[in-house]
Amino acid sequence: MHIQCSTESAILLAGYLSPDFPVLRFITEGKELPGLHLTIRPNVMVVDQLRQRLVEFLGAGFTATSIDLATQFAGTIDDPIVGPTTLYLASIPALAPNPPGKWATIPELLRAMKADRRRVAYLQAWQVLSSGIKDDIEAIETDKSPLV
């Protein structure tokens, strides 16, 4: 599988459906933007880099082949600190009990984020997870003044 990354940085939003907790939960490093962050190396396949980042985070007991990357989704986030970043979505079919790291549902991740345009890519990822067709979504800034 060959995927191009048009940005220098990426975030992997990797979810796991535990038998004990039947709702997808996603790894987060506790940064402002949820997911696993990585700098893209231009001469290495993106899929391999995403798998390697997941293995680094989850530890040696996790195998690099056990990731299902959603190839139909790659969202773009304009981050004021690192610049344009690509958001990738994946599911992890199997994990050892009590995997390391902080895990949260998409609604929990969204509530923890600032209410700005960077959330749009995460909303699109949620739509893909819900088996929705990936439509173009636009963020609209509303006037916060009270209605008269």
mmCIF file of the C-alpha atoms, coordinates in Angstrom:
data_MODEL
# 
_entry.id   MODEL 
# 
loop_
_atom_site.group_PDB 
_atom_site.id 
_atom_site.type_symbol 
_atom_site.label_atom_id 
_atom_site.label_alt_id 
_atom_site.label_comp_id 
_atom_site.label_asym_id 
_atom_site.label_entity_id 
_atom_site.label_seq_id 
_atom_site.pdbx_PDB_ins_code 
_atom_site.Cartn_x 
_atom_site.Cartn_y 
_atom_site.Cartn_z 
_atom_site.occupancy 
_atom_site.B_iso_or_equiv 
_atom_site.pdbx_formal_charge 
_atom_site.auth_seq_id 
_atom_site.auth_comp_id 
_atom_site.auth_asym_id 
_atom_site.auth_atom_id 
_atom_site.pdbx_PDB_model_num 
ATOM 1   C CA . MET A 1 1   ? 0.000   0.000  0.000  1.00 0.00 ? 1   MET A CA 1 
ATOM 2   C CA . HIS A 1 2   ? 1.516   3.336  -1.052 1.00 0.00 ? 2   HIS A CA 1 
ATOM 3   C CA . ILE A 1 3   ? 0.225   6.562  0.471  1.00 0.00 ? 3   ILE A CA 1 
ATOM 4   C CA . GLN A 1 4   ? 1.703   9.997  -0.188 1.00 0.00 ? 4   GLN A CA 1 
ATOM 5   C CA . CYS A 1 5   ? 2.023   12.571 2.575  1.00 0.00 ? 5   CYS A CA 1 
ATOM 6   C CA . SER A 1 6   ? 2.023   16.176 1.395  1.00 0.00 ? 6   SER A CA 1 
ATOM 7   C CA . THR A 1 7   ? 3.077   17.570 4.782  1.00 0.00 ? 7   THR A CA 1 
ATOM 8   C CA . GLU A 1 8   ? 6.236   17.309 6.879  1.00 0.00 ? 8   GLU A CA 1 
ATOM 9   C CA . SER A 1 9   ? 4.392   16.203 9.996  1.00 0.00 ? 9   SER A CA 1 
ATOM 10  C CA . ALA A 1 10  ? 1.593   13.749 10.674 1.00 0.00 ? 10  ALA A CA 1 
ATOM 11  C CA . ILE A 1 11  ? -0.700  12.564 13.436 1.00 0.00 ? 11  ILE A CA 1 
ATOM 12  C CA . LEU A 1 12  ? -1.921  8.980  13.676 1.00 0.00 ? 12  LEU A CA 1 
ATOM 13  C CA . LEU A 1 13  ? -5.323  8.605  15.296 1.00 0.00 ? 13  LEU A CA 1 
ATOM 14  C CA . ALA A 1 14  ? -5.298  4.889  16.143 1.00 0.00 ? 14  ALA A CA 1 
ATOM 15  C CA . GLY A 1 15  ? -8.316  3.314  17.806 1.00 0.00 ? 15  GLY A CA 1 
ATOM 16  C CA . TYR A 1 16  ? -8.941  0.048  19.579 1.00 0.00 ? 16  TYR A CA 1 
ATOM 17  C CA . LEU A 1 17  ? -12.229 -1.684 20.356 1.00 0.00 ? 17  LEU A CA 1 
ATOM 18  C CA . SER A 1 18  ? -11.708 -3.576 23.599 1.00 0.00 ? 18  SER A CA 1 
ATOM 19  C CA . PRO A 1 19  ? -13.920 -6.575 24.451 1.00 0.00 ? 19  PRO A CA 1 
ATOM 20  C CA . ASP A 1 20  ? -14.337 -5.025 27.919 1.00 0.00 ? 20  ASP A CA 1 
ATOM 21  C CA . PHE A 1 21  ? -15.299 -1.569 26.641 1.00 0.00 ? 21  PHE A CA 1 
ATOM 22  C CA . PRO A 1 22  ? -17.310 -1.784 23.378 1.00 0.00 ? 22  PRO A CA 1 
ATOM 23  C CA . VAL A 1 23  ? -16.560 1.773  22.189 1.00 0.00 ? 23  VAL A CA 1 
ATOM 24  C CA . LEU A 1 24  ? -13.551 2.723  20.069 1.00 0.00 ? 24  LEU A CA 1 
ATOM 25  C CA . ARG A 1 25  ? -10.893 4.410  22.170 1.00 0.00 ? 25  ARG A CA 1 
ATOM 26  C CA . PHE A 1 26  ? -7.923  6.270  20.697 1.00 0.00 ? 26  PHE A CA 1 
ATOM 27  C CA . ILE A 1 27  ? -4.336  6.728  21.828 1.00 0.00 ? 27  ILE A CA 1 
ATOM 28  C CA . THR A 1 28  ? -3.355  10.237 22.744 1.00 0.00 ? 28  THR A CA 1 
ATOM 29  C CA . GLU A 1 29  ? -0.005  11.573 23.889 1.00 0.00 ? 29  GLU A CA 1 
ATOM 30  C CA . GLY A 1 30  ? -1.586  14.353 25.900 1.00 0.00 ? 30  GLY A CA 1 
ATOM 31  C CA . LYS A 1 31  ? -0.650  17.052 23.388 1.00 0.00 ? 31  LYS A CA 1 
ATOM 32  C CA . GLU A 1 32  ? -2.987  19.794 22.202 1.00 0.00 ? 32  GLU A CA 1 
ATOM 33  C CA . LEU A 1 33  ? -3.895  17.743 19.117 1.00 0.00 ? 33  LEU A CA 1 
ATOM 34  C CA . PRO A 1 34  ? -4.818  14.140 19.991 1.00 0.00 ? 34  PRO A CA 1 
ATOM 35  C CA . GLY A 1 35  ? -3.051  11.145 18.470 1.00 0.00 ? 35  GLY A CA 1 
ATOM 36  C CA . LEU A 1 36  ? 0.522   10.006 17.918 1.00 0.00 ? 36  LEU A CA 1 
ATOM 37  C CA . HIS A 1 37  ? 2.701   12.737 16.408 1.00 0.00 ? 37  HIS A CA 1 
ATOM 38  C CA . LEU A 1 38  ? 5.566   12.113 13.998 1.00 0.00 ? 38  LEU A CA 1 
ATOM 39  C CA . THR A 1 39  ? 7.825   13.945 11.590 1.00 0.00 ? 39  THR A CA 1 
ATOM 40  C CA . ILE A 1 40  ? 7.607   12.490 8.082  1.00 0.00 ? 40  ILE A CA 1 
ATOM 41  C CA . ARG A 1 41  ? 10.852  11.299 6.507  1.00 0.00 ? 41  ARG A CA 1 
ATOM 42  C CA . PRO A 1 42  ? 10.552  11.912 2.736  1.00 0.00 ? 42  PRO A CA 1 
ATOM 43  C CA . ASN A 1 43  ? 12.287  8.740  1.487  1.00 0.00 ? 43  ASN A CA 1 
ATOM 44  C CA . VAL A 1 44  ? 10.419  6.239  3.691  1.00 0.00 ? 44  VAL A CA 1 
ATOM 45  C CA . MET A 1 45  ? 6.918   4.972  2.943  1.00 0.00 ? 45  MET A CA 1 
ATOM 46  C CA . VAL A 1 46  ? 4.324   6.778  5.092  1.00 0.00 ? 46  VAL A CA 1 
ATOM 47  C CA . VAL A 1 47  ? 2.547   3.548  6.061  1.00 0.00 ? 47  VAL A CA 1 
ATOM 48  C CA . ASP A 1 48  ? 5.816   2.131  7.416  1.00 0.00 ? 48  ASP A CA 1 
ATOM 49  C CA . GLN A 1 49  ? 6.436   5.311  9.418  1.00 0.00 ? 49  GLN A CA 1 
ATOM 50  C CA . LEU A 1 50  ? 2.930   5.215  10.917 1.00 0.00 ? 50  LEU A CA 1 
ATOM 51  C CA . ARG A 1 51  ? 3.341   1.555  11.886 1.00 0.00 ? 51  ARG A CA 1 
ATOM 52  C CA . GLN A 1 52  ? 6.759   2.229  13.389 1.00 0.00 ? 52  GLN A CA 1 
ATOM 53  C CA . ARG A 1 53  ? 5.409   5.132  15.464 1.00 0.00 ? 53  ARG A CA 1 
ATOM 54  C CA . LEU A 1 54  ? 2.653   2.892  16.819 1.00 0.00 ? 54  LEU A CA 1 
ATOM 55  C CA . VAL A 1 55  ? 5.161   0.158  17.700 1.00 0.00 ? 55  VAL A CA 1 
ATOM 56  C CA . GLU A 1 56  ? 7.382   2.733  19.460 1.00 0.00 ? 56  GLU A CA 1 
ATOM 57  C CA . PHE A 1 57  ? 4.451   3.912  21.535 1.00 0.00 ? 57  PHE A CA 1 
ATOM 58  C CA . LEU A 1 58  ? 2.866   0.546  22.360 1.00 0.00 ? 58  LEU A CA 1 
ATOM 59  C CA . GLY A 1 59  ? 6.112   -1.344 22.939 1.00 0.00 ? 59  GLY A CA 1 
ATOM 60  C CA . ALA A 1 60  ? 7.810   -4.466 21.664 1.00 0.00 ? 60  ALA A CA 1 
ATOM 61  C CA . GLY A 1 61  ? 4.818   -6.768 22.304 1.00 0.00 ? 61  GLY A CA 1 
ATOM 62  C CA . PHE A 1 62  ? 2.863   -5.029 19.564 1.00 0.00 ? 62  PHE A CA 1 
ATOM 63  C CA . THR A 1 63  ? 3.442   -6.284 16.012 1.00 0.00 ? 63  THR A CA 1 
ATOM 64  C CA . ALA A 1 64  ? 3.791   -3.789 13.181 1.00 0.00 ? 64  ALA A CA 1 
ATOM 65  C CA . THR A 1 65  ? 1.441   -5.764 10.937 1.00 0.00 ? 65  THR A CA 1 
ATOM 66  C CA . SER A 1 66  ? -1.502  -5.393 13.297 1.00 0.00 ? 66  SER A CA 1 
ATOM 67  C CA . ILE A 1 67  ? -2.828  -2.037 12.116 1.00 0.00 ? 67  ILE A CA 1 
ATOM 68  C CA . ASP A 1 68  ? -5.675  -1.331 9.704  1.00 0.00 ? 68  ASP A CA 1 
ATOM 69  C CA . LEU A 1 69  ? -5.050  2.052  8.101  1.00 0.00 ? 69  LEU A CA 1 
ATOM 70  C CA . ALA A 1 70  ? -8.107  3.839  6.715  1.00 0.00 ? 70  ALA A CA 1 
ATOM 71  C CA . THR A 1 71  ? -6.668  4.537  3.266  1.00 0.00 ? 71  THR A CA 1 
ATOM 72  C CA . GLN A 1 72  ? -9.750  6.531  2.222  1.00 0.00 ? 72  GLN A CA 1 
ATOM 73  C CA . PHE A 1 73  ? -9.001  9.200  4.848  1.00 0.00 ? 73  PHE A CA 1 
ATOM 74  C CA . ALA A 1 74  ? -6.218  11.749 5.257  1.00 0.00 ? 74  ALA A CA 1 
ATOM 75  C CA . GLY A 1 75  ? -7.276  15.020 6.843  1.00 0.00 ? 75  GLY A CA 1 
ATOM 76  C CA . THR A 1 76  ? -5.224  18.216 6.806  1.00 0.00 ? 76  THR A CA 1 
ATOM 77  C CA . ILE A 1 77  ? -4.760  20.343 9.898  1.00 0.00 ? 77  ILE A CA 1 
ATOM 78  C CA . ASP A 1 78  ? -3.240  23.831 9.803  1.00 0.00 ? 78  ASP A CA 1 
ATOM 79  C CA . ASP A 1 79  ? -1.279  23.924 13.039 1.00 0.00 ? 79  ASP A CA 1 
ATOM 80  C CA . PRO A 1 80  ? 0.168   27.341 13.910 1.00 0.00 ? 80  PRO A CA 1 
ATOM 81  C CA . ILE A 1 81  ? 3.210   25.749 15.600 1.00 0.00 ? 81  ILE A CA 1 
ATOM 82  C CA . VAL A 1 82  ? 4.313   22.894 13.297 1.00 0.00 ? 82  VAL A CA 1 
ATOM 83  C CA . GLY A 1 83  ? 2.557   24.019 10.114 1.00 0.00 ? 83  GLY A CA 1 
ATOM 84  C CA . PRO A 1 84  ? 0.355   21.834 7.908  1.00 0.00 ? 84  PRO A CA 1 
ATOM 85  C CA . THR A 1 85  ? -0.100  18.360 9.385  1.00 0.00 ? 85  THR A CA 1 
ATOM 86  C CA . THR A 1 86  ? -1.797  15.282 7.939  1.00 0.00 ? 86  THR A CA 1 
ATOM 87  C CA . LEU A 1 87  ? -4.186  13.313 10.163 1.00 0.00 ? 87  LEU A CA 1 
ATOM 88  C CA . TYR A 1 88  ? -4.310  9.567  9.471  1.00 0.00 ? 88  TYR A CA 1 
ATOM 89  C CA . LEU A 1 89  ? -6.880  7.173  10.885 1.00 0.00 ? 89  LEU A CA 1 
ATOM 90  C CA . ALA A 1 90  ? -6.302  3.537  11.826 1.00 0.00 ? 90  ALA A CA 1 
ATOM 91  C CA . SER A 1 91  ? -7.789  0.765  13.897 1.00 0.00 ? 91  SER A CA 1 
ATOM 92  C CA . ILE A 1 92  ? -5.873  -1.770 15.923 1.00 0.00 ? 92  ILE A CA 1 
ATOM 93  C CA . PRO A 1 93  ? -7.500  -5.213 15.689 1.00 0.00 ? 93  PRO A CA 1 
ATOM 94  C CA . ALA A 1 94  ? -5.839  -6.755 18.755 1.00 0.00 ? 94  ALA A CA 1 
ATOM 95  C CA . LEU A 1 95  ? -3.917  -5.557 21.793 1.00 0.00 ? 95  LEU A CA 1 
ATOM 96  C CA . ALA A 1 96  ? -2.603  -7.083 24.982 1.00 0.00 ? 96  ALA A CA 1 
ATOM 97  C CA . PRO A 1 97  ? -4.694  -6.334 28.083 1.00 0.00 ? 97  PRO A CA 1 
ATOM 98  C CA . ASN A 1 98  ? -4.100  -2.876 29.582 1.00 0.00 ? 98  ASN A CA 1 
ATOM 99  C CA . PRO A 1 99  ? -2.171  -1.289 26.703 1.00 0.00 ? 99  PRO A CA 1 
ATOM 100 C CA . PRO A 1 100 ? 0.098   1.636  27.666 1.00 0.00 ? 100 PRO A CA 1 
ATOM 101 C CA . GLY A 1 101 ? -0.845  5.232  27.139 1.00 0.00 ? 101 GLY A CA 1 
ATOM 102 C CA . LYS A 1 102 ? -3.858  7.433  27.528 1.00 0.00 ? 102 LYS A CA 1 
ATOM 103 C CA . TRP A 1 103 ? -6.996  6.249  25.671 1.00 0.00 ? 103 TRP A CA 1 
ATOM 104 C CA . ALA A 1 104 ? -10.144 8.286  24.970 1.00 0.00 ? 104 ALA A CA 1 
ATOM 105 C CA . THR A 1 105 ? -13.254 8.165  22.796 1.00 0.00 ? 105 THR A CA 1 
ATOM 106 C CA . ILE A 1 106 ? -13.672 10.617 19.895 1.00 0.00 ? 106 ILE A CA 1 
ATOM 107 C CA . PRO A 1 107 ? -16.231 12.725 21.833 1.00 0.00 ? 107 PRO A CA 1 
ATOM 108 C CA . GLU A 1 108 ? -13.795 12.941 24.773 1.00 0.00 ? 108 GLU A CA 1 
ATOM 109 C CA . LEU A 1 109 ? -10.985 13.979 22.421 1.00 0.00 ? 109 LEU A CA 1 
ATOM 110 C CA . LEU A 1 110 ? -13.150 16.625 20.757 1.00 0.00 ? 110 LEU A CA 1 
ATOM 111 C CA . ARG A 1 111 ? -14.316 18.061 24.102 1.00 0.00 ? 111 ARG A CA 1 
ATOM 112 C CA . ALA A 1 112 ? -10.679 18.414 25.209 1.00 0.00 ? 112 ALA A CA 1 
ATOM 113 C CA . MET A 1 113 ? -9.693  20.307 22.035 1.00 0.00 ? 113 MET A CA 1 
ATOM 114 C CA . LYS A 1 114 ? -9.990  24.040 21.478 1.00 0.00 ? 114 LYS A CA 1 
ATOM 115 C CA . ALA A 1 115 ? -13.063 24.925 19.423 1.00 0.00 ? 115 ALA A CA 1 
ATOM 116 C CA . ASP A 1 116 ? -11.207 25.976 16.288 1.00 0.00 ? 116 ASP A CA 1 
ATOM 117 C CA . ARG A 1 117 ? -10.756 24.851 12.683 1.00 0.00 ? 117 ARG A CA 1 
ATOM 118 C CA . ARG A 1 118 ? -8.280  22.124 13.632 1.00 0.00 ? 118 ARG A CA 1 
ATOM 119 C CA . ARG A 1 119 ? -11.198 20.057 14.960 1.00 0.00 ? 119 ARG A CA 1 
ATOM 120 C CA . VAL A 1 120 ? -12.659 19.669 11.453 1.00 0.00 ? 120 VAL A CA 1 
ATOM 121 C CA . ALA A 1 121 ? -10.234 16.874 10.474 1.00 0.00 ? 121 ALA A CA 1 
ATOM 122 C CA . TYR A 1 122 ? -11.145 14.984 13.667 1.00 0.00 ? 122 TYR A CA 1 
ATOM 123 C CA . LEU A 1 123 ? -14.861 15.410 12.905 1.00 0.00 ? 123 LEU A CA 1 
ATOM 124 C CA . GLN A 1 124 ? -14.228 14.030 9.412  1.00 0.00 ? 124 GLN A CA 1 
ATOM 125 C CA . ALA A 1 125 ? -12.365 11.071 10.924 1.00 0.00 ? 125 ALA A CA 1 
ATOM 126 C CA . TRP A 1 126 ? -15.364 10.430 13.181 1.00 0.00 ? 126 TRP A CA 1 
ATOM 127 C CA . GLN A 1 127 ? -17.601 10.509 10.117 1.00 0.00 ? 127 GLN A CA 1 
ATOM 128 C CA . VAL A 1 128 ? -15.416 7.906  8.376  1.00 0.00 ? 128 VAL A CA 1 
ATOM 129 C CA . LEU A 1 129 ? -15.517 5.728  11.497 1.00 0.00 ? 129 LEU A CA 1 
ATOM 130 C CA . SER A 1 130 ? -19.297 6.000  11.490 1.00 0.00 ? 130 SER A CA 1 
ATOM 131 C CA . SER A 1 131 ? -19.236 4.563  7.948  1.00 0.00 ? 131 SER A CA 1 
ATOM 132 C CA . GLY A 1 132 ? -20.294 7.896  6.553  1.00 0.00 ? 132 GLY A CA 1 
ATOM 133 C CA . ILE A 1 133 ? -19.205 9.038  3.151  1.00 0.00 ? 133 ILE A CA 1 
ATOM 134 C CA . LYS A 1 134 ? -16.327 11.494 3.370  1.00 0.00 ? 134 LYS A CA 1 
ATOM 135 C CA . ASP A 1 135 ? -18.004 14.741 2.380  1.00 0.00 ? 135 ASP A CA 1 
ATOM 136 C CA . ASP A 1 136 ? -16.367 18.131 2.359  1.00 0.00 ? 136 ASP A CA 1 
ATOM 137 C CA . ILE A 1 137 ? -16.923 19.767 5.724  1.00 0.00 ? 137 ILE A CA 1 
ATOM 138 C CA . GLU A 1 138 ? -16.342 23.441 6.280  1.00 0.00 ? 138 GLU A CA 1 
ATOM 139 C CA . ALA A 1 139 ? -15.914 25.152 9.611  1.00 0.00 ? 139 ALA A CA 1 
ATOM 140 C CA . ILE A 1 140 ? -18.004 28.298 9.920  1.00 0.00 ? 140 ILE A CA 1 
ATOM 141 C CA . GLU A 1 141 ? -17.184 30.900 12.521 1.00 0.00 ? 141 GLU A CA 1 
ATOM 142 C CA . THR A 1 142 ? -20.322 32.210 14.111 1.00 0.00 ? 142 THR A CA 1 
ATOM 143 C CA . ASP A 1 143 ? -21.005 35.545 15.667 1.00 0.00 ? 143 ASP A CA 1 
ATOM 144 C CA . LYS A 1 144 ? -20.947 34.938 19.425 1.00 0.00 ? 144 LYS A CA 1 
ATOM 145 C CA . SER A 1 145 ? -22.946 38.037 20.267 1.00 0.00 ? 145 SER A CA 1 
ATOM 146 C CA . PRO A 1 146 ? -26.285 37.356 21.946 1.00 0.00 ? 146 PRO A CA 1 
ATOM 147 C CA . LEU A 1 147 ? -29.376 37.207 19.769 1.00 0.00 ? 147 LEU A CA 1 
ATOM 148 C CA . VAL A 1 148 ? -31.617 40.225 20.120 1.00 0.00 ? 148 VAL A CA 1 
# 
